[in-house]
Amino acid sequence: MAPLVGRQTELARLAGVLDGLTGTGHGPAVVDVTGAAGIGKSRLVAEFCARARDRGLTVLRGRATEYERHLPYQPLADALADLDSETGIPSPFAEAHTMDRFALQRAAAAFLTRIARTGTGLVVALDDVHWADPASLELLDHLVRHPPRRAPVVIVVARRERQTAPRLVAALTRGVESGTVLRLELGPLDRDACLAALAPDRPAGLAAELYTASEGNPLYFLALLQAGRPAGLSSLLLDELTPLTDDQRRTVQAVAVLGDHAAPALVAAVTGRPEHELESDFRELTVRDLARPGPDGRWALRHPVLRSLVHDTTDPTLRTRMHHLAAAELARIGAPVSERAHHVERALTGWDPHAVAVLTEAARQAAATAPASSAHWLGVALAHLPERPVHGVPRRDLMLRRAEALGACGGLRESRDLLHEVISLSPPGTDDGARALAVTLCAVMERHLGRYTEAVALLRRELARGADLSPAETVRLGLELGSSAPHASPYPDVRDDVARTLELARSLGDEVAEAGGLAVTALGEAYEGNPEAAAEATDRAAALIDSLTDQDLAGLCEPLARLSWAEAFLERYADAERHAERGLVIARRGGLLYVVPHLLLCLSHLHVMTLRLASALELAEEAETIARGIGSDELLAFVLASKAQALVPALPPGDGGAVAVAEEAVARAGAGTGWWASIAWCVLGFAALHAGDPVRARAALLRAGGEDLAGLQPGMRPLFTEVLVSASVLTGDHGDARQWAERARKEAERLDLMAQRASALRSRAQVRLAEGDLAAASELFEQAAEEAGRGRGGLWEAQSLLMGAPLTASAGRPARARAMWERAVRLSGEAGAHLLTGLAEAIRPAVFVESETGPEVGVGRGADAGTPSPEPAAVQLPVLAALSAREREIAALVAKGLTSPAIAERLFLSPRTVETHLSRIYRKTGVTSRAALAALQTRDELREGNA
């Protein structure tokens, strides 16, 4: 191995990574080494691994290879190949066929954590990642975004920047920005160091000339040194093969064809020579540094560039024959079908039923864990299938399978286009159901692409065939219509279609389809804010689904997703969680990955409502992984909106993290106006409000719903309207606040749902507070808290309590105010709701009123009765000290109860300028209401007076 030249800066930074693993520090979870071919990435990684071993860490090394890009999980599997016997912990890839690819990603992360905990730490080094297969890229993307933080694990990737998949580049760049990824970009070697280390005995003039020709690339420089003259890199490397005998050259070619599978026995099978005759060849290749043995007895050429040159310059006929012999030998020894498929593909020159059978079996095994590889192998099989009538049905079936695989790995448009071909190959009247299946699947792809109008038109055209369809096909198409149509138009427009589908399913005795129709009805009515109809359909759907087995629902588990969302909207949280968890198990087991995000997001929503924020975020992030893999902007918009919804209460007051996520959500939603786009804009408004920007919050809500709010989800309109009320109060638009609050009251009365009633009560309370009626506001906040508490909605109960506690104290009921505050803190603290605990600390002085005898007793968090509980040191700091003089002046006037127009008139400012100042004040102090700001101002004035 060539000596490591220079790179002292990089080595120092890598030493810091090891310090973070073995010491008390916490370094980056991923090291990203980039640079051109031959620049020394592998050599630097090897040095890092050696130093890690010296510190007692477990080191695993794997690499991707240029000609095996469709072998699923090759780099990780390569790294873990020899680990099982050493640790006794089975590799997750050994059981890959039993799980979907996202479950495998989590299993791989957990596996690395376990390995790290068996010793002092773990380094996983993956080379040539720019050649990694799509499944490996997805896994790396997952590990970059969700690194194993509870164990000393660092992942090192070496890659060429220009050849790396954009998605992995984006994930690594986000990691660099967040501090979880250390990027080392390797440039040319220093001239003096290069000449001193690599050419100490060469004439200075010649060495300098060769360095200039190499442009500081060590691989090129070493090749030039060996040749002793300037020349192109390719010709120099090929010149190294000139002295070889024919047998030695054939051995080199076999190693290039076999890649990482070049065991001596396999090389012997490919070259047609006895294994013992190869020993002298390998000795000579080692002396010439053309090939190097690995720890597992397999051989590899010195550098990937050399392998590429040898492989590509080998006679095509000989290369094809070598791949054919490799596939035959791998079949003889019982190698995995995926390894055989790689060589079968490269040996295939025409129609070969046996070869196509290998490819289709490899595709079947990879469908759940590596759908991109599955789609590739099915594409190869299709490319070699003769264009003859006898192959028409097999061709159509392969196309259907490939379309499913493409849809699963994010190739939605390619899947849709392929399904169009399948539909054209399946004329109406065929009785095998393939056409209806293709139309349904095509509508699913259109739905995921956000092309709801096209999905509905396709389904309605097919349903119009009437008598040509079997009843079962009509039900299948009708259920998908019920899923797609509400995104293109209001649910009432498709209500009759769903009813007919439901009646037909019932007449057929198809309980699974009946459950599907009832779930569509339940969700549609719940979304539209028709609680009685929604409750009736929900009750019937739940009773039927609960009576079915998991096997009954295995092929159609979407009803569980729709039912759980309907129950969530109806505030039946326990039932919703039960059905979502069951649906998740079934969807994972059956590989129905397009359903999984909806179930995860339903669970995340439920955990937010019931104040389980850590798990809510985990669920949303898992859904994000899947959504990014699927490649649907519409779905990703919904996922990111849900993640932002969980981040709002989880982050401290004034933190803009949720806003950033919500901004990406609306960007993904684009110019859409449907359900998911509306939700994304509403969540942006919610996040902006709590980040201290009421003007933006109001604009976002009106963008979501329009001036008449018709675009807001009817079943949750009071809750969304509350954002408008809060924004209007904070900006001094009390007339608008009153109008929005009155509308929320009417909507909540119609819906008769506890969380919606609580929201409407908070809206009315804010209006009363803005009008100066503290007693009425206090009473309304308390009613809101009681209403939310009855519905087991911990989030809204805690928020209502905190909004009302200072007012209750001001109304002369300090004991009640303390009880409200303490319950809110208990709910929030256990949940990690930093927004609410931050608000609790901000209003604490207003709740626990100080007197001449000191603080009231028994008021601290967790304090025993009768024990004084002073404020924490952090709370004793002057929170308003960060404000400018003008901002302090405005805060003081807010504390006196002045509206924004009144403040503007007094200070000779425009109302808009006052609103801008207030937005800054809210961001700096972290409060989100005038009452909280007034409490802060009063507390600081008292302290200044006592100073």
Secondary structure, 3 states (H helix, E strand, C coil): CCCCCCCHHHHHHHHHHHHHHHCCCCCCCEEEEECCCCCCHHHHHHHHHHHHHHCCCEEEEEECCCCCCCCCCHHHHHHHCCCHHHHCCCCHHHHHHHCCHHHHHHHHHHHHHHHHHHCCCEEEEEECHHHCCHHHHHHHHHHHHCCCCCCCEEEEEEECHHHCCHHHHHHHHHHHHHCCEEEEECCCCCHHHHHHHHCCCCCHHHHHHHHHHHCCCHHHHHHHHHHCCCCCHHHHHHHCCCCCCHHHHHHHHHHHHHHHHCCHHHHHHHHCCCHHHHHHHHHHHHHCCCEEECCCCCEEECCHHHHHHHHHHCCHHHHHHHHHHHHHHHHHCCCCHHHHHHHHHHHCCCCCHHHHHHHHHHHHHHCCCCHHHHHHHHHHHHHCCCCCHHHHHHHHHHHHHHHHHHHHCCCHHHHHHHHHHHHHCCCCCCCCCHHHHHHHHHHHHHHHCCCHHHHHHHHHHHHCCHHHCCHHHHHHHHHHHHHHHHHHCCHHHCHHHHHHHHHHHHHCCCHHHHHHHHHHHHHHHHHCCCHHHHHHHHHHHHHHHHHCCHHHHCCCCHHHHHHHHHHHHCCCHHHHHHHHHHHHHHHHHHCCCCCHHHHHHHHHHHHHHCCCHHHHHHHHHHHHHHHHHHCCHHHHHHHHHHHHHHHHHHCCCCCCHHHHHHHHHHHHHCCCCCHHHHHHHHHHHHHHHHCCCHHHHHHHHHHHHCCCCCCCCHHHHHHHHHHHHHHHHHCCCHHHHHHHHHHHHHHHHHHCCHHHHHHHHHHHHHHHHHCCCHHHHHHHHHHHHHHHHHCCCHHHHHHHHHHHHHHHHHCCCHHHHHHHHHHHHHHHHHHCCHHHHHHHHHHHHHHCCCECCECCCCCCCCCCCCCCCCCCHHHHCCHHHHCCHHHHHHHHHHHCCCCHHHHHHHHCCCHHHHHHHHHHHHHHHCCCCHHHHHHHHHHHHHHHHHC
